[in-house]
Amino acid sequence: MPTSRRGGRRRPQQSNSSRTPQVDVHVADGVRLQKVLAQAGLGSRRTCEELISQARVEVDGQIVTELGVRVDPASSVVHVDGMRVQLDPSKITVAVNKPVDMISAMSDPEGRPTVAELVKDRPERLFHIGRLDADSEGLLLLSNDGELGNRLAHPSYEIPKTYLVTVEGGEVYPRVLKQLTTGVELEDGPAAMDKARVVDAVPGRTLVEVVLHEGRNRIVRRMFDAVGFPVTRLVRTRIGPIALGDLKVGRTRVLGRTELGTLMKAVDL
């Protein structure tokens, strides 16, 4: 039986082959790992036992294969097949399809409609991760997971965001797309898109899909203005691995276990 972490760490053991220290992740008064995994939606207790036996479960950076291991759901970090598992059922992340003319805030002193209205029936106290301009629409994430929110908002993680942008001003030639991805000079410094491609075009109007990880205010609109193509509509369709999909305007959905796991992995959680 593993030794309690609360009673002190056992001395690191080294395998003869790798000589890698083995860390004791067992918590004597914790919950059995297979039960924690089952409660997190990984399958039946039996299925979760098989995941452990197959060395597919990692706790606090340590592969666990013993079925007797207990963990603390509040503090243990668990990955299955390299993907983080959210063990705290009170933490949720919600995808929102923000309508035009709605503020990306949970309250507004001027009384304007906010995204808080879309989740007013939820018991959790949510906050918005990032923003969309009032005249833009599409995917916005709300959460009560502070660590996840902070990492998604931090520029060092460079989470890409995808937009469908309708512009006026004639045909958007390849040289314009190259200019956007090479970089344009704005009043607050240069900016470049990661990708840009024409999706559709009719006389006088072009639909362009762009990807960038910049988070400056109205960055997409300002970049298109800089190359002579004013934006008439902007829809965010993806944040990292999370896609807007067929979520209707003004509706919400809670991210599922796999979606949440991929999102946490994107920010090294």
Secondary structure, DSSP 4 states (H G I P E B T S, - for coil): -PPPSTT-PPPPPB-TTT-PBPPP---TTSEEHHHHHHHTTS--HHHHHHHHHTT-EEETTEEE--TT-EE-TTT--EEETTEEE---TT--EEEEEEPTT-BSSS--TT---BGGGGGTT-SS--EEES---TT-EEEEEEES-HHHHHHHH-GGG---EEEEEEEESS---HHHHHHHHH-EEETTEEE--SEEEEEEEETTEEEEEEEE---STTHHHHHHHHTT--EEEEEEEEETTEE-TTPPTT-EEE--HHHHHHHHHHTT-
